[in-house]
Amino acid sequence: MAQVRAGTEKFQSVTKFYDTRSRNDFKFKNSDIAGGGVQKRENADYRMMGAIQELYFRTTERSFLSLKFWWQNYDRGVPGLTTNESGLLNNKNRQDGNSFVSSLSYRFYTDKSKLDISVGDNYQLQNYLSQSYISGVGFYKIVNSDTKANSLYTTANYSYAFNDRLEISARLKYNFHTVASFDSITRNGYDTVRHDYGALVSLFGEPFKRFRCGVTLRQEFYDKSVCPFLPSLFLEYNFRYRWFVRSSLSKNYSVPTLNDLFYVPGGNPDLVPETAYVADISFGKKYNSLNGRFSISAEAGANYSHVKNWIMWCPTNRGYWQPINLEKVVAYGADAKLNTSFEFHDSCLISLTANYAYTHSTNLSTPRSENDMSIGKQLAYIPLHSANIFGRISAYGFYFFYQWNYFSERFTTSAEETGILVSIYPYFMSDIGLGKEFVISDFAIDLNFKINNLFNESYRSVLWQPMPRINFAFQISVSYR
């Protein structure tokens, strides 16, 4: 990756280029089939390259304009499942495409107000090719799908602060989406458009000392349909000694995307929108020492959601995934966060970040059949427990970091079935790294070495898709000013 930044007080330019690629052919032990043994990952290679150009203009003392362009090209293999005993002969899948993203934004501000106007466009071209091998014929195309998608986003935001304790803001948006997807083998496809409109008004204030509250009123439309009215409420109280408590209540509404409805294959045109009622509360404390060398912040909270018509993608017996609506889902949980840092000897710093989440998501829908085992069970791929820790020590230009991640067992169906073929066992993951930052003349150089999956854990993120064992990375960054 290379980046060039240049400019003056009134004009700034940022140009970036990047190219990343990998054979991704690591070895793994396949325990999902009899006699699998040690195998090499096949058809998992990828290449991605692109360029980014950002331009910033200060038009007046109180306004500026920005232009951003991003182009990306990619080509990747879609690897088969570890349960496939025929290797690439059964299915060889590839995906490639180009994306073009651009945006134009304008900001004007005064001592009490701020106006932001932005227009953005996202244009995507994609091809998906699936082939199977037939003896005497060679590879035979099963799916050859081309997709063109374009989305236009426009928003206008305005905020006004009456004083230090009261602020009002408003937002208008209009989005236009068009998608055309066609499979030349099955002769199936779709070509459709969607218009999204929306308006939002919010009011935030501090009615009395240490108490803040806010209310947001939102109304959205898509095509000729009117979405439900969506209010939300925010409350915060700051006690003495930097203790605080926060809470919010909101109603959300999610319309199925065009891919959810029409993707070929797998789209479900019978999907209906999600409606969710969400509540959360949290409390915590922030502390900074008088000399600024030590700081700590801790927060713990609980949340509850009641969702009607939850949209969830599920595997089908036809070999691909398809979204369905779950009539009723109740999700509740708790989380905790800790951030702390300590600086000593002016050039040494120790920092630690820790997070934990308990997430209980239950399907409470009407049973689809007498054999429906998913009712009252945890939803697929959502772990009940997850946690991570990141620690870093830096001194005299050297630094050392350690990252730890944990996920409890995840089920791949909502029936909570346990076993190597239907669930993903829990795992702990550790990464460590060591680096050195130094300056030579006008050059700043950063060298670092990282060990991923330190304890050589065998794990999965998705069922029947292996992940790399222990692996190593070396990085060098050089900047000139």
MARMARRO-764717 format. One record per residue (C-alpha): residue in one letter; y, x, z. Coordinates in steps of 0.05 Angstrom, whole numbers, plus 5000, padded with zeros to 4 digits. Example, Ala and Ser with C-alpha at 12.3 -4.5 7.8 and 13.67 -1.06 7.14 Angstrom:
A491052465156/S497952735143/
// end
This chain:
M500050005000/A507050254984/Q513749965004/V520850144985/R526749865023/A533849995001/G540649675003/T547549615034/E550849165085/K551348615031/F544948724993/Q537848905013/S531648994969/V524349044993/T518949214942/K511549244959/F505249404920/Y498149374947/D491049464921/T484849364964/R477649374942/S470649444971/R463449454947/N461849115014/D454549305005/F452849455077/K445649455103/F443248925152/K436748695184/N434748015155/S431147605208/D432246945172/I426047015127/A419047275140/G418548015124/G425948065109/G426748755139/V432849175124/Q436648935063/K443149115028/R448748605021/E449048384948/N454648074906/A459648124963/D464548614930/Y471848444926/R478348694896/M485348454910/M491848724884/G498948464883/A506448584886/I512048304929/Q519448314915/E524648084965/L532148054953/Y537347895005/F544747774990/R550247675042/T554847205003/T560047135058/E560747335130/R557146695151/S552046585095/F546546945059/L541746815002/S534647064994/L529747094935/K522347244944/F516847344893/W509447474905/W503947584853/Q496647684871/N490347784829/Y483347764859/D476147794838/R470447724887/G463047584891/V460646984931/P454447254966/G448146844974/L444946635039/T440247075078/T434946525073/N434746634997/E428347004981/S429747094906/G436147504914/L441147474857/L436047144810/N436946484846/N444546454844/K449946944824/N456846674841/R463646974825/Q470746744838/D477147034808/G484246814800/N491746944802/S497046664847/F504646654837/V509046474896/S516646454895/S522146194940/L529646134942/S533246005008/Y540445955031/R543245975102/F550145815126/Y552045835199/T558045745245/D558845845319/K555545165333/S551644965270/K546545235221/L544444985153/D538045225117/I536145005047/S529845275013/V525845154950/G518945454940/D513445434887/N506045614893/Y502145664828/Q494645804830/L489645954775/Q482246004795/N475446044762/Y468845944797/L462446134761/S455346004787/Q449246254748/S441646244757/Y436546684723/I431446374676/S425746814653/G426246984579/V433246684575/G437347084625/F442846814669/Y444346084657/K451045774677/I450545214729/V457845144747/N463845394708/S469945084741/D477245234724/T482745004770/K490344994761/A494444794821/N501944784831/S505944584892/L513444524897/Y516544524967/T523744344983/T526744295053/A533644225083/N534844355158/Y541244255197/S542444375270/Y548644295314/A549644535385/F554644095422/N554644605479/D549745075514/R545744475541/L545144005482/E542944105409/I541043625353/S537343795289/A535043435227/R530443595169/L529043295101/K523243505056/Y520343344989/N513843654962/F510443564895/H503243754883/T499243754819/V491943974812/A487443994750/S480244204759/F474744164707/D467444394704/S465544544632/I458044504648/T457743824682/R463843564645/N466643314712/G473743414736/Y480243114757/D487743164742/T492242854794/V499042914827/R501942744895/H509042664922/D510542794996/Y517042585030/G519142665102/A524942625151/L525442895222/V530642845277/S530143225343/L534443265404/F533743815457/G537843865519/E538444085592/P540343465632/F540743865696/K539644565719/R532844885702/F530244245669/R529744215593/C527043645550/G526743455478/V524642875433/T522642905360/L522242305313/R518542405247/Q517141945188/E513342155126/F511041845061/Y506142045007/D506241724938/K507240984953/S504140995022/V507940995087/C505241435143/P505541185216/F511841345256/L510642005293/P514442135358/S513542725405/L516342905474/F517343595505/L518843735579/E520044395616/Y522144565687/N523645265712/F522745375786/R525645945826/Y522546625820/R521246495745/W515545995754/F515445455701/V511644835679/R511444545609/S508543915579/S508543545513/L506042895483/S505442765409/K502442345354/N500042685291/Y497742435223/S494142845170/V493042605099/P486842885062/T488743445014/L487443364940/N481543854947/D478743425004/L478942834958/F477243104889/Y474343814893/V468843924841/P463543934869/G464243654939/G470543234940/N470242564975/P475042044947/D473241555003/L476541985057/V481941655100/P487542015139/E486742295209/T490742015267/A491142425331/Y494342335399/V495442995435/A497643175505/D498143855540/I500844165603/S501644885624/F504645295680/G506046025689/K510546585713/K514747135682/Y516847765719/N520848385700/S522248955748/L529449145763/N528849805725/G525449455666/R519249895668/F514349355689/S513548655662/I508248115668/S507547405643/A501746935658/E500446225634/A494845715643/G494345025614/A490144425595/N490043985533/Y487143325510/S486543025440/H484042355416/V482842355340/K481041775295/N477641935228/W477042685240/I476043035173/M470143525176/W466643915120/C459043875126/P453144165086/T449343695041/N442243705014/R445143844945/G447044554964/Y454544484973/W459144235028/Q462843575029/P468143285076/I466842655116/N470742245167/L468342225239/E470441555267/K472441825336/V473042525366/V475342695436/A477243415449/Y479643715514/G480044415543/A483744945580/D486645625564/A489646225600/K494046795576/L496247455607/N501147975581/T503248585620/S506249265607/F508149875649/E512550455626/F512751125662/H515651825649/D520151525594/S514951655539/C508551335567/L506850605561/I500750185582/S500149465557/L494848935564/T493948245532/A488347765550/N486747055527/Y481346555545/A479945855517/Y475145305537/T474544795480/H470244165487/S470243755422/T465743145424/N463642665369/L464041955399/S463341575333/T458740985320/P451841275301/R450741315226/S443341165235/E437941105289/N436541855281/D443842075287/M443442615341/S450742825337/I453742285382/G456542585446/K455343295422/Q459843895408/L462743935337/A460044445288/Y462745165290/I467245045350/P465345515408/L465645235478/H468245895505/S472246445471/A476247035497/N479547685476/I482748285509/F487248805476/G489549435514/R493750015490/I495950675522/S501251105488/A504051775510/Y507952315475/G506452035406/F498951935419/Y496051245428/F489250945445/F487350215439/Y481349785455/Q479949065432/W474548605458/N472647925430/Y467647405455/F464946755426/S459746315459/E454145995420/R456445575361/F452345015330/T452444915255/T450944175260/S453643675310/A446743555338/E447344185382/E440644445358/T439045155383/G435245655340/I436246215291/L436345735232/V441345225260/S445945585309/I450046225315/Y448346605378/P453946865424/Y456647565415/F461448075445/M465248515397/S468749175415/D473549585372/I477050235393/G482150685359/L485951325369/G492351535334/K498252005332/E505451885310/F509952465293/V516152645254/I516953215205/S524053285179/D525652605148/F518452375147/A515151945200/I507451995198/D502251565233/L494951785232/N489551355265/F482051295268/K478450645286/I471350465304/N469649735290/N463649395324/L463149975372/F456349775402/N453149615334/E452648875348/S448648445300/Y452647805293/R454547235247/S461146855236/V457946355189/L450546155188/W446146575141/Q451947045125/P451047745157/M456848165182/P457448925182/R454649335239/I458549935266/N463650185216/F469550665214/A476550675186/F481751225177/Q488951055160/I495051465144/S502151185138/V507951605114/S515251365113/Y521451715089/R528651555106/
// end
